[in-house]
Amino acid sequence: MQTTKARLTLFPHGPSSPETQEKLRELLFHCGADLARIVDPHLHTLDRFVKFASRFDDLVDEEGASAPIMVLTKTEPVLHRVVLDTSLLVRELTATDKSLWIVYFTEKVKEPFFEDELRSLGEFSQALDDEIPSLDQALIWKDKRTKRRYLILTPDTAKMKRIEERVRLLTLPQPAAPRLRTDLSSTTLRAVCPEEIMEEARGRDSKP
């Protein structure tokens, strides 16, 4: 793929599991990542990550056209780890508003409700393929509250040309996404999200 300038790639949640990292690097190459500039520190909190990433002077290139690729490696629960974490990062690191956002899902056994949560909180882009949608097909997911779109990748994603097609779709200009507050109390969250989603999110958090 890499016909344009390869992009800095950041991991706000830290690296993926060691056994999936090699596969992820292959996938990221086809997303346009610069494999020499993958930054996946173990910082444990988003606040620490924001302080760390804010020191980079190349979050956007000289023309302002190449925001970093952002890879989320923690997905459970989706409301907190994907939707709210992304909104916080976009607020604190404004360059990432134009980023390609990737969710790397690796824990099918430990997180069996991931796809159900995606469907309850948003939707998969339609008419991408004639096949029955599967997370391993590099689906595009759109959060229905912020309208932000994410590329879903897994260790079983295999068709690299399809990934490149998805990336081209995701880099087309889109209407500005509304900002979602990230300093939300549980009371405020009930006003933002339906009660049944909050119950589901709390249930996921309580699992060992």
C-alpha positions, -999 to +999 in steps of 0.1 A: +000+000+000+023+027+013+021+051-016+018+081+007+039+091+037+037+063+063+021+074+096+032+075+132+011+049+151+002+053+188-013+027+213-031+046+240-039+014+259-004+000+255+007-030+233-014-060+223-007-094+237+027-107+227+014-135+206-006-112+184+019-084+179+035-098+148+002-101+131-008-066+141+023-052+126+014-068+093-021-054+095-008-019+104+016-019+074-015-022+051-032+006+070-003+029+061+017+027+094+054+035+096+066+003+113+096+022+126+074+047+144+050+024+164+047+038+200+031+014+224+043+022+259+030+006+291+016+037+308-015+021+324-037+053+323-048+076+295-037+106+315-002+094+314-004+085+278-017+120+269+012+136+288+036+113+270+021+118+235+018+156+238+057+158+236+057+145+200+063+173+175+051+152+146+016+142+156+007+160+123+032+165+095+043+198+080+012+200+058-011+190+086-023+161+064-012+130+082-026+126+117-013+095+136-030+061+135-045+053+168-048+017+179-071+007+208-061-027+223-086-027+252-122-032+242-143-042+273-166-026+279-170-009+245-187+022+259-158+031+282-128+016+264-137+027+229-163+055+229-153+074+260-116+068+258-115+080+222-135+112+231-110+120+259-080+115+236-095+136+208-102+164+234-067+163+248-047+155+216-066+175+190-046+161+161-062+128+166-095+141+156-084+133+120-068+100+129-075+066+115-089+048+146-084+011+148-098-013+173-077-045+176-099-072+191-081-103+203-100-117+233-129-137+218-131-161+247-127-135+275-149-109+257-177-129+240-202-100+240-179-075+221-199-078+188-232-075+206-220-043+224-209-028+190-243-035+176-261-019+206-239+012+205-235+018+168-237+001+134-214-016+109-211+001+075-235-015+050-228-028+015-191-034+020-192-070+008-217-096-004-206-118+025-222-122+058-206-096+081-179-110+103-154-092+126-126-108+108-135-090+076-120-057+086-154-041+092-160-004+097-180+004+128-196+038+135-205+049+170-241+063+168-234+091+194-202+107+181-205+094+145-169+085+147-158+055+125-134+027+135-117-001+116-121-034+135-092-057+131-085-091+146-056-117+145-077-136+120-081-107+096-065-120+064-074-100+033-049-072+031-064-056+000-097-053+018-080-035+047-065-010+022-100-004+007-114+002+042-086+027+050-093+046+018-130+048+028-121+060+063-098+087+051-125+103+029-137+136+043-164+133+069-186+157+088-171+168+121-179+144+149-197+159+179-176+160+210-187+136+238-179+146+274-154+123+291-157+135+326-190+118+331-204+106+364-226+075+364-256+098+369-247+119+338-240+087+318-276+076+324-288+107+306-263+102+277-268+064+273-299+043+277-302+026+311-300-009+296-266-001+281-254+012+314-265-020+331-248-040+304-216-020+309-217-024+346-222-061+342-191-064+320-171-044+346-181-067+374-169-099+357-135-113+368 
